[in-house]
């Protein structure tokens, strides 16, 4: 009686025959998996090999909206964004950031947090370069930040030109982790009358004064009061209404502080931009620090304010302030719409 060959030897012979005809050997391996000869054993399905998510494609950066976007990847529920080596993770196929480096490099990786799919390879890298000849908030940030590479520029509170010197008030985080309001006086080899001139002129030097930063929106409460001081008060009496474009607070101690700010003034169709430095003191020593720097500013009898300097912005600086205001308004409107959506749908933020 002829001895029956084993199931395994039969399958192997079939695979050899198929391979000899030019059909992929992988088909035979699949057959072995199905009957349990390899992979799972005992006829059971093997542990699945995870698929890898597709590479992210069509990266694009919009300098008008400050948004990096890309095409959605099937089965991805998160994306890792790398901008100049710094990584953040988002759940949507877009990422908002304002570049402050002259050149920014960007790439994105698709992720699946359920563990069913492997992360994709990184996308192709794209770059964005802030133009030298275009005035924009990004260009201003890049220009001011170039004065001191040891700082992380967070915000520009105000800027003006006087006697061919550019003065800026910025909020910066130093490399040691401390936070300051930085006042800069920057001199140039040639005369300047616009920010564009300054961006193209040879730098002679820059003097820096640092004050302790306080995280209070004092400017917002100052303009809520019934009386200002100096140039701000002059325009208030003429019927202009004020909105804060940008501001920072320097802490002088003992309920004394300085508000560095840029404001939008409107009276009908007439729009002005003003930058100022206002020294403030609160008489009520029993008030909390947060109250002193905010609501107490509205109490005329309990405060003293003094205008150190004020300048109406024109030309490039007007354009910079206006662009910053428009962008801030767009962000506030987007946030308000998001809040409204959650409220209308009975969801908690």
C-alpha positions as CSV (number, residue, x, y, z in Angstrom):
1,X,0.0,0.0,0.0
2,X,1.4,3.4,-1.1
3,X,2.2,5.7,1.8
4,X,0.2,9.0,1.6
5,X,2.5,12.1,1.5
6,X,1.9,14.7,4.2
7,X,-0.2,17.8,3.6
8,X,2.8,20.0,4.1
9,X,4.9,18.3,1.4
10,X,2.0,18.5,-1.1
11,X,1.6,22.3,-0.5
12,X,5.4,22.8,-0.9
13,X,5.3,20.9,-4.2
14,X,2.4,23.0,-5.4
15,X,4.3,26.2,-4.5
16,X,7.4,25.0,-6.4
17,X,5.3,24.3,-9.5
18,X,3.5,27.6,-9.4
19,X,6.8,29.5,-8.9
20,X,8.3,27.7,-11.9
21,X,5.5,29.1,-14.1
22,X,6.4,32.6,-13.1
23,X,3.5,33.2,-10.5
24,X,4.6,35.0,-7.3
25,X,5.8,32.7,-4.5
26,X,3.8,35.0,-2.2
27,X,0.6,33.2,-3.3
28,X,1.9,30.0,-1.9
29,X,2.9,31.6,1.4
30,X,-0.7,32.9,1.7
31,X,-1.9,29.4,1.1
32,X,0.3,28.1,3.9
33,X,-1.0,30.8,6.2
34,X,-4.6,29.8,5.5
35,X,-4.2,26.2,6.5
36,X,-1.9,27.0,9.5
37,X,1.3,25.4,8.2
38,X,3.1,28.7,8.9
39,X,2.1,31.9,10.7
40,X,-0.6,30.9,13.1
41,X,-0.4,27.1,13.4
42,X,-3.3,24.6,14.0
43,X,-5.3,26.1,11.2
44,X,-6.0,29.5,13.0
45,X,-5.6,32.9,11.4
46,X,-2.1,34.5,12.1
47,X,-1.5,37.7,13.9
48,X,-2.2,40.4,11.3
49,X,0.7,42.5,10.0
50,X,-0.2,46.2,10.4
51,X,-0.5,48.3,7.3
52,X,1.3,51.6,7.2
53,X,-0.6,54.9,6.7
54,X,-0.1,56.7,3.4
55,X,2.3,59.6,3.2
56,X,0.9,63.0,3.8
57,X,0.7,65.0,0.5
58,X,-0.1,68.5,-0.8
59,X,1.4,70.5,2.0
60,X,0.8,74.3,1.6
61,X,1.4,77.3,3.8
62,X,-0.9,80.3,3.5
63,X,0.9,83.5,4.7
64,X,-2.4,85.4,4.8
65,X,-4.1,83.1,7.2
66,X,-0.9,81.6,8.9
67,X,-2.3,78.1,8.3
68,X,-0.3,75.0,7.1
69,X,-2.7,72.5,5.5
70,X,-2.5,69.1,3.7
71,X,-4.7,66.4,2.3
72,X,-6.4,64.1,4.8
73,X,-4.9,60.6,5.1
74,X,-7.4,57.6,5.3
75,X,-7.5,55.9,8.7
76,X,-5.3,58.7,10.3
77,X,-6.8,60.3,13.4
78,X,-3.9,62.5,14.3
79,X,-1.0,64.3,12.6
80,X,2.5,65.2,13.8
81,X,3.7,68.6,12.6
82,X,7.4,69.5,12.5
83,X,8.2,73.1,12.1
84,X,11.9,74.0,12.3
85,X,12.5,70.9,14.4
86,X,9.7,71.6,16.9
87,X,6.9,69.1,16.9
88,X,3.2,69.4,17.7
89,X,0.3,67.0,17.2
90,X,-3.1,68.0,15.8
91,X,-6.3,66.1,15.1
92,X,-7.2,68.0,11.9
93,X,-5.4,68.4,8.6
94,X,-4.3,71.9,9.3
95,X,-2.0,73.7,11.7
96,X,-1.9,77.5,12.5
97,X,1.4,79.2,13.4
98,X,3.1,82.6,12.7
99,X,6.7,82.1,11.5
100,X,9.3,84.3,13.2
101,X,12.3,82.7,11.6
102,X,13.5,84.0,8.2
103,X,13.1,80.5,6.7
104,X,10.7,77.9,8.1
105,X,10.8,74.3,7.2
106,X,7.7,72.2,7.6
107,X,6.7,68.5,7.3
108,X,3.9,66.3,8.5
109,X,3.4,62.7,9.6
110,X,0.1,60.8,9.7
111,X,-0.7,58.9,12.9
112,X,-3.2,56.3,14.1
113,X,-3.6,56.3,17.9
114,X,-5.8,53.1,17.9
115,X,-2.8,51.0,17.1
116,X,-4.4,49.4,14.0
117,X,-2.0,51.2,11.5
118,X,1.6,52.1,11.6
119,X,2.6,55.8,11.4
120,X,3.3,57.1,7.9
121,X,6.7,58.2,6.7
122,X,7.3,61.9,6.9
123,X,5.9,64.0,4.1
124,X,8.2,65.9,1.7
125,X,9.5,69.0,3.4
126,X,8.4,72.4,2.3
127,X,9.9,75.8,3.2
128,X,8.5,79.3,3.7
129,X,10.7,82.4,3.4
130,X,9.6,85.7,4.8
131,X,10.1,88.2,1.9
132,X,12.6,91.0,2.5
133,X,10.6,93.5,0.5
134,X,7.1,92.8,1.8
135,X,5.9,94.4,5.0
136,X,3.9,92.0,7.1
137,X,3.5,91.1,10.8
138,X,5.7,88.1,10.1
139,X,8.4,90.3,8.6
140,X,8.3,92.6,11.5
141,X,8.6,89.8,14.0
142,X,11.6,88.4,12.1
143,X,13.2,91.8,11.9
144,X,12.9,92.6,15.6
145,X,13.8,89.1,16.7
146,X,17.0,89.2,14.8
147,X,18.4,91.8,17.2
148,X,18.9,89.1,19.9
149,X,19.1,85.4,19.1
150,X,19.0,84.5,22.8
151,X,15.3,85.5,23.1
152,X,12.0,84.0,22.0
153,X,9.9,86.9,20.8
154,X,6.3,86.5,21.9
155,X,4.6,89.8,21.1
156,X,5.3,93.3,19.8
157,X,3.5,95.8,22.0
158,X,4.4,98.9,20.1
159,X,6.7,100.5,17.6
160,X,7.5,104.0,16.2
161,X,10.3,105.9,14.4
162,X,11.7,109.2,15.7
163,X,14.8,111.0,14.6
164,X,15.8,108.1,12.3
165,X,15.8,105.7,15.3
166,X,13.4,102.7,15.5
167,X,11.9,102.2,19.0
168,X,10.2,98.9,19.8
169,X,8.4,97.5,22.8
170,X,8.4,93.7,22.8
171,X,7.5,90.8,25.2
172,X,10.3,88.2,25.1
173,X,11.2,85.0,26.9
174,X,14.9,84.9,27.6
175,X,16.9,81.7,27.3
176,X,17.0,81.4,31.1
177,X,13.2,81.1,31.1
178,X,12.5,84.5,32.6
179,X,9.9,86.8,30.9
180,X,10.5,90.5,30.1
181,X,9.1,93.5,28.4
182,X,12.0,94.6,26.2
183,X,12.5,98.2,25.1
184,X,14.8,98.6,22.2
185,X,16.4,101.7,20.7
186,X,17.9,100.7,17.3
187,X,20.2,103.0,15.3
188,X,21.1,102.7,11.6
189,X,23.9,103.9,9.3
190,X,21.5,105.6,6.9
191,X,18.5,107.8,7.6
192,X,15.2,105.9,7.9
193,X,11.6,107.1,7.7
194,X,9.8,103.8,7.2
195,X,10.1,100.3,8.6
196,X,11.0,99.1,5.0
197,X,14.0,101.5,5.2
198,X,15.0,99.9,8.5
199,X,14.7,96.4,7.2
200,X,17.1,97.2,4.3
201,X,19.5,99.5,6.2
202,X,22.8,98.7,7.9
203,X,22.5,98.3,11.6
204,X,24.8,100.3,13.8
205,X,23.6,99.2,17.2
206,X,20.7,98.4,19.5
207,X,20.3,99.3,23.2
208,X,18.1,97.1,25.2
209,X,16.3,97.7,28.5
210,X,14.5,94.9,30.3
211,X,11.6,95.2,32.7
212,X,9.8,92.4,34.6
213,X,6.8,91.2,32.6
214,X,3.3,91.0,34.1
215,X,0.7,88.8,32.6
216,X,-2.3,91.2,32.8
217,X,-4.4,92.8,30.0
218,X,-4.2,96.2,31.7
219,X,-4.7,98.1,28.4
220,X,-8.1,96.6,28.0
221,X,-9.3,98.0,31.3
222,X,-7.6,101.4,30.7
223,X,-9.6,102.1,27.6
224,X,-12.8,101.1,29.5
225,X,-12.3,104.0,31.9
226,X,-13.9,107.5,31.4
227,X,-10.6,109.3,31.1
228,X,-7.2,108.7,29.6
229,X,-4.2,111.0,29.5
230,X,-2.1,112.9,26.9
231,X,-2.6,112.1,23.2
232,X,-5.0,109.3,24.0
233,X,-7.2,111.6,26.0
234,X,-7.0,114.3,23.2
235,X,-8.4,111.8,20.7
236,X,-11.0,110.4,23.1
237,X,-12.4,113.9,23.6
238,X,-12.6,114.2,19.8
239,X,-15.0,111.2,19.7
240,X,-12.6,108.4,18.8
241,X,-13.3,105.0,20.2
242,X,-10.3,102.8,21.2
243,X,-9.5,99.1,20.6
244,X,-6.4,97.3,21.8
245,X,-4.2,96.0,18.9
246,X,-1.3,94.7,21.1
247,X,-0.1,95.4,24.6
248,X,2.3,94.3,27.4
249,X,2.7,95.3,31.0
250,X,6.0,96.0,32.8
251,X,5.9,95.5,36.6
252,X,7.5,98.4,38.5
253,X,6.5,97.0,41.9
254,X,4.2,98.2,44.7
255,X,1.1,98.5,42.5
256,X,3.0,100.6,39.9
257,X,3.3,99.4,36.3
258,X,3.7,100.6,32.7
259,X,1.4,99.7,29.9
260,X,3.1,99.5,26.5
261,X,0.4,99.4,23.8
262,X,-0.8,99.9,20.3
263,X,-4.4,101.0,19.8
264,X,-6.8,101.3,17.0
265,X,-8.8,104.6,17.0
266,X,-12.0,105.0,15.0
267,X,-14.3,107.9,14.5
268,X,-16.8,107.1,11.7
269,X,-14.6,106.2,8.6
270,X,-11.5,107.8,10.1
271,X,-9.1,105.2,11.5
272,X,-5.9,105.9,13.3
273,X,-3.3,103.8,15.0
274,X,-1.5,105.0,18.1
275,X,1.3,103.5,20.2
276,X,1.9,104.8,23.7
277,X,3.6,104.1,27.1
278,X,1.4,104.8,30.1
279,X,2.7,104.8,33.7
280,X,0.1,103.7,36.2
281,X,-0.2,103.7,40.0
282,X,-2.9,102.3,42.2
283,X,-3.7,104.1,45.5
284,X,-5.6,101.2,47.1
285,X,-2.7,99.2,48.7
286,X,-5.3,96.6,50.0
287,X,-6.4,95.6,46.6
288,X,-5.1,92.3,45.1
289,X,-2.5,92.6,42.4
290,X,-4.8,91.3,39.7
291,X,-7.5,93.9,40.7
292,X,-4.9,96.6,40.8
293,X,-3.7,95.9,37.3
294,X,-7.2,95.5,35.8
295,X,-10.5,96.7,37.3
296,X,-8.9,99.4,39.6
297,X,-7.7,101.2,36.5
298,X,-11.3,102.1,35.8
299,X,-11.6,103.9,39.1
300,X,-10.4,107.5,38.4
301,X,-10.2,108.5,42.1
302,X,-8.1,105.5,42.9
303,X,-5.4,105.7,40.2
304,X,-2.7,107.9,38.8
305,X,-1.7,107.7,35.2
306,X,1.0,109.5,33.2
307,X,1.8,109.4,29.5
308,X,5.6,108.7,29.0
309,X,5.4,108.8,25.2
310,X,2.8,108.5,22.4
311,X,3.1,108.4,18.7
312,X,0.6,108.2,15.8
313,X,1.6,105.6,13.3
314,X,1.9,106.3,9.6
315,X,3.1,104.6,6.5
316,X,4.6,101.1,7.0
317,X,3.9,101.2,10.7
318,X,0.2,102.0,10.1
319,X,0.0,99.0,7.7
320,X,1.7,96.7,10.2
321,X,-0.7,97.8,13.0
322,X,-3.7,97.4,10.7
323,X,-2.7,93.9,9.5
324,X,-2.1,92.8,13.1
325,X,-5.5,94.2,14.1
326,X,-7.3,92.4,11.2
327,X,-5.6,89.1,12.0
328,X,-6.5,89.4,15.7
329,X,-10.1,90.1,14.8
330,X,-10.2,87.0,12.5
331,X,-8.9,84.8,15.3
332,X,-11.4,86.2,17.8
333,X,-14.3,85.6,15.4
334,X,-13.2,82.1,14.7
335,X,-13.0,81.4,18.5
336,X,-16.4,82.9,19.0
337,X,-17.9,80.7,16.3
338,X,-16.4,77.7,17.9
339,X,-17.8,78.5,21.3
340,X,-21.2,79.2,19.7
341,X,-21.1,75.8,18.0
342,X,-20.4,74.0,21.2
343,X,-23.1,75.9,23.1
344,X,-25.7,75.4,20.4
345,X,-25.0,71.6,20.4
346,X,-25.1,71.3,24.2
347,X,-21.4,70.4,24.5
348,X,-19.0,71.5,27.1
349,X,-15.8,73.3,26.1
